[in-house]
Amino acid sequence: MSRRLALPEDMTVPLGCDAVTVPAAYGPLLLSRLPRLGCVYADRADWWWIVPSDSDVAVNWPAPARYSRGALVPDESDGPGLVHRPDDTVPYTPPIPLYLALCQVIGTAPAWSRPLTA
């Protein structure tokens, strides 16, 4: 069973709402590498970064990240808590900077920069 992350009430989601989930060990490392942060949630195991819907189109999010359509999280009694909220009313972390920072933190090249094989 799963449920949606609860965004702060004053947030608007004009582009829909998905989430990128990463293991908790990567959360603080990503925070320091991103120029703009949207809503970020965390529990002991994972951190969730709110991104616009369809941020997985033509983007192969590298493992151990997981992409969650609709920003769904496991339905647990103590859901993830909000660790960062932006000053404005839009909850998104820009997905391309998040993708690049994640690749850097886990030590993999972005998919579009990998050599092609014939």
N, C-alpha and C positions, 0 to 999 in steps of 0.2 A: 504494500500500500504506500502511496506517496501523496504529498500535498504541495501546493505552491508556496514559495517563499513569500512571506508577508512584507510587502514594501511599506515604508512609512506612508501615512495617509495623505500627505500633501504632495506626493510624487505623481507625475503624469508619465504615461508610457505610450507616446505617440507612435513608436515603432515596434510595439509589442515587447515581449519580455522573455528572454531565455537566460540560461546561466552556464558558465564554465566552472566546473568543479576541479579543484586540485588538492592533493594531499596537504595537510596542515603544515608540514615542514617547508613547503614552498611559499606559503602565504606571505610571511614577512619579507621574504626576498623579492617577491613581486611588487609589494607596496612601494619599496624604495626605488623601483625602476620605471614606474609609470608616471607620465606627466599629468594625467588627469585620472581621478578615481571616481567611479560611481558608487553605488551601494555594494558593500562587501560584507558577507556573512561568514561566520565561522562556528565550528564546534571543535571538539577534541581531535577529530579525524580529518576533517575537510574544511576548505574555504570555498565559497561560492562568489563568483564575480558576475554581476548583472550586465548583460549585453543585449543589444537589440535582437529581435527575432530574426532568424535566418542567418545568424553570424557564422553558421557552419557551411553556408553555400560557398563552394570552391575553396574551403579552408579545411585542411585535414589536421584537426587539433591533435598534437602529439601526446601519446601516453606518457605519463599516467593521468593526464587531464581527461575529463569526460564532459561531453556536451549534453545539456539538459534542456530539451524543448519545453517551453512553458515554465522554466525555472522550478521544476519539481525536485523535491528533496524527500528522503525517506520519512515516513510518518512516524516520528518518535515523540515521546512525551515532552522532552526538552529539545525543541528544534534549535537550529543554529541561531546565534545572536548577531545582531548588527554590530560590526566593528568599525565601519566607516560609512558615512553618508555625505554626499556632496552638498555644497552650499546652495545649489540651485534646486529645481524641482524635477530634474531629469535624472533617473537612476543609473544611467549607462556608463560603464567603462568602455572606452573605444576598443573594439575587438582586435584591430590590427596591431596597435601597440601592445595589447595584452598577449597576443599570439607571439610577437617577436620577443617580448620579455620572458615568456614561458620557455621558448626555444633556448634562449640564452641561459636561463637558470638550470634547465635540465641537460644542457650540453648537446643539443641537436641543431642541425641546420634547418632553416625554414624549408618547407617542401619545394618551393619554387626556386631555391638556390642549389638544390642537390643536382649532381651531374646526371644527365640522361644517358641511358644505355640503349643501344640499338638492338 
